[in-house]
Amino acid sequence: MQILASHIAKELEQANHCAVYEPELSRVWPPSGKAREAKVAVFAEHNGWRLRFYKDGLCAIFDKAPAG
């Protein structure tokens, strides 16, 4: 999970968002429906990001959490 977090952090230094596709997601969170999306959202919040978009089986898009 730390490797994924490092990858996302590095991408967000240079861009407004970071897309993580299914092969990378499934390494950390095996497919499990709605519970999976909630786990990804908690991971994002824990790292100071926001889960902007999630499509099961496709990707998750993270961006920086808005201030305030």
N, C-alpha and C positions, 0 to 999 in steps of 0.2 A: 504494500500500500504506500510505503514511503517513496518508492521509485516513481509511482504514478503521481504522487503529490509533487515531487520534484520536477517532473516533466511538465505538469500543469503550471506550476509557479514560473518556470522558465518561459513558457509560451506567453503567459500573461504579462511578463515584463516587456514583451515586444508587440503584443496584440491586445485587442479588446476582449477577445474570447479564445477559448481553447476547446476544440472538439475531440472527444475521446470515443473511438469506435468500438464496436462489439468485441473484437478479439482482445483488446486491452481490458475492457470492462469485465469480461467473463473470467479473466485471470484473477481478479480481485473479488468479484461478486458473481457467483454462478447464477444463471438465469432463474428467477423465482417470482416473476410477476410484480405486483404492486409493492410488496415488501422490499424488493430490490431498489426501486426508485427512492423509497424513503431512506434506505441506507446510503445511497449515493448522495442524497440531499444533506444528510447529517455529516457525511465526509466533507462535502463542500463547505458547509457552515463552520465546521471545526477548523478548517484551513483559511477562513476569512473570505471565502468565495460564495457564489450563488450558483445553484443549478438552474441555468436559464432555460434549458430544453432537455427533455428526455424522451426517447422513443425506444421502447423495448425491442431488442434485437437489432438496433441500428446504431445509436450513439447517444452521448450525453454532451451537452455544451455548457461549459463553465465560464463565468465572468467574475469580475471583482464585485464584491458586495457593495451596494451603495452606502455612502457614509451616512450615519445617523440612524 
